[in-house]
């Protein structure tokens, strides 16, 4: 009886862990580089590019980001194509000089 109880407990634990791993796919990191700043609105819009040449943007109310800054974006997978994903948070990872 103890063996059966332990087996059921292990199976329940494993199925719970497997279910928790499925939810982790909603968020993912994306390393980008700031390539442009748009001052057309009230707050500057930071435009950055990932390694696949996709463009992403976010607001910079403190005007701290500069061209060449490396931005690590926490992305939210909306379930469709990559164009539908959204930036949730942005972290500064350093700066590189961009030659034109």
C-alpha positions as CSV (number, residue, x, y, z in Angstrom):
1,X,0.0,0.0,0.0
2,X,2.9,2.4,0.8
3,X,4.4,1.7,-2.6
4,X,1.2,2.5,-4.4
5,X,0.8,5.7,-2.4
6,X,4.4,6.8,-3.2
7,X,3.9,6.0,-6.9
8,X,0.7,8.1,-7.1
9,X,2.5,10.9,-5.2
10,X,5.4,10.9,-7.6
11,X,3.1,10.9,-10.7
12,X,1.1,13.8,-9.3
13,X,4.3,15.7,-8.6
14,X,5.7,15.1,-12.1
15,X,2.5,16.1,-13.8
16,X,2.5,19.3,-11.8
17,X,6.1,20.1,-12.8
18,X,5.4,19.4,-16.4
19,X,2.4,21.7,-16.4
20,X,4.4,24.5,-14.8
21,X,7.1,24.2,-17.5
22,X,4.4,24.8,-20.2
23,X,3.6,28.2,-18.8
24,X,7.2,29.4,-19.0
25,X,6.9,29.8,-22.7
26,X,4.9,33.0,-22.4
27,X,8.0,35.1,-21.6
28,X,11.5,35.1,-23.1
29,X,14.5,37.4,-23.2
30,X,15.5,39.2,-26.4
31,X,18.9,41.0,-26.7
32,X,18.7,44.2,-28.9
33,X,20.7,47.3,-29.7
34,X,19.3,50.8,-29.7
35,X,19.6,52.2,-33.3
36,X,17.3,55.3,-33.1
37,X,15.5,57.8,-30.8
38,X,12.2,59.3,-31.9
39,X,11.4,62.6,-30.2
40,X,8.1,63.2,-32.1
41,X,5.9,62.6,-29.0
42,X,5.9,63.6,-25.4
43,X,8.3,60.9,-24.3
44,X,11.1,59.7,-26.5
45,X,10.5,56.4,-28.3
46,X,13.5,54.1,-28.3
47,X,13.8,52.0,-31.5
48,X,16.0,48.9,-31.2
49,X,16.9,46.0,-33.5
50,X,17.4,42.3,-32.7
51,X,19.8,40.0,-34.5
52,X,17.1,39.0,-37.0
53,X,16.7,42.7,-38.0
54,X,13.2,42.9,-36.3
55,X,12.5,46.4,-35.0
56,X,11.2,46.9,-31.5
57,X,10.2,50.1,-29.7
58,X,9.5,51.3,-26.1
59,X,9.0,54.6,-24.4
60,X,11.9,56.2,-22.4
61,X,10.3,58.8,-20.1
62,X,13.6,59.5,-18.4
63,X,15.5,60.0,-21.7
64,X,18.3,57.7,-20.5
65,X,18.8,55.4,-23.5
66,X,21.4,56.3,-26.1
67,X,22.1,55.0,-29.6
68,X,24.5,52.0,-29.2
69,X,23.0,50.9,-25.9
70,X,22.4,47.2,-25.5
71,X,18.8,46.5,-24.3
72,X,17.8,43.1,-22.9
73,X,14.0,43.0,-23.5
74,X,11.7,40.7,-21.6
75,X,9.2,39.8,-24.2
76,X,5.7,38.5,-23.8
77,X,4.7,35.9,-26.4
78,X,1.1,36.7,-27.4
79,X,0.7,33.3,-29.0
80,X,0.8,34.3,-32.6
81,X,3.7,35.5,-34.8
82,X,6.7,37.3,-33.4
83,X,5.2,40.6,-34.7
84,X,2.5,40.3,-32.1
85,X,4.9,39.9,-29.1
86,X,5.3,42.8,-26.7
87,X,8.1,44.2,-24.6
88,X,7.3,43.9,-20.9
89,X,10.5,45.2,-19.3
90,X,13.9,46.5,-20.5
91,X,17.3,46.1,-18.9
92,X,20.5,48.0,-19.7
93,X,23.3,45.6,-20.6
94,X,26.0,48.0,-21.8
95,X,27.0,50.2,-24.7
96,X,28.9,49.7,-28.0
97,X,30.0,52.3,-30.5
98,X,28.1,52.1,-33.8
99,X,30.1,53.2,-36.9
100,X,28.1,54.6,-39.8
